[in-house]
Amino acid sequence: MPIPPPVSAPVPELASLSRGQRWKRAGAALRKVLADPGDTAQVLEFLSVVNSGRSAAQRVAQFFADPAGQKLFDEHRTIDSRTVDLDALAALPAGTLGRAYAMFLRSRGLTPEIFDAPPAGISDPRRSYVMQRLRQTHDLWHVVTGCQTDPAGELALQAFTFAQLRAPGNGLLAAAGTLRHLRTRPRLLREVIALYRTGTRARPLPLFAWEDHWTTPLVEVRAMLGLPVEPAARAAA
């Protein structure tokens, strides 16, 4: 899912919004997403607002309760234009994680620069880091799960993400999008449920140090994460 460049307009601290204000913003964003699943800015708007409730603090606490999450934060691990050499990754041997990631981005006209700006409206540095880390690794989740970037693939990945994070926004997107497209894509429900179940069995992807495994074969990375070595969906490699 491509992430749009940052906007210059100020964004109010989400925690300062009332419950009614959050759901009004979320409803407006969801209507736009259902009308145009490719509107990534509205996807991010919806997820940012809906996932900003009480459960957000629990997810952040869970991330930092694991030594792997704390280590990522302490080492300022980022995946953006300052840390990723896309040319170098593209030159890696075929079948490696780094090569698959580079090919995924290039085939969709993306660069790591789209991940440079931190989330807007988030003042807590720990929460901002977790949210940014999830955004920066979203395309890597595509690569290892085999989910494509068409609406069906994005919905399946939202279901997988919900299984991993238990973030309500991801679950709502997966459910609402599936219901909207079910008539024209009768197999979609099966695919979404399958990816949800895969997410429940997989190891926590948010805690994985992707940067340490650019040269690791993709099949080995999938095995490390408890994912199918050969996903049912066509792999991004």
Secondary structure, 3 states (H helix, E strand, C coil): CCCCCCCCCCCCCHHHCCHHHHHHHHHHHHHHHHHCCCCHHHHHHHHHHHCCCHHHHHHHHHHHHCHHHHHHHHCCCCCCCCCCCHHHHHCCCCCEHHHHHHHHHHHCCCCHHHHCCCCCCCCCHHHHHHHHHHHHHHHHHHHHHCCCCCHHHHHHHHHHHHHHHCCHHHHHHHHHHHHHHCCCCCCHHHHHHHHHHHHHHCCCHHHCCHHHHCCCEHHHHHHHCCCCCCCCCCCCC
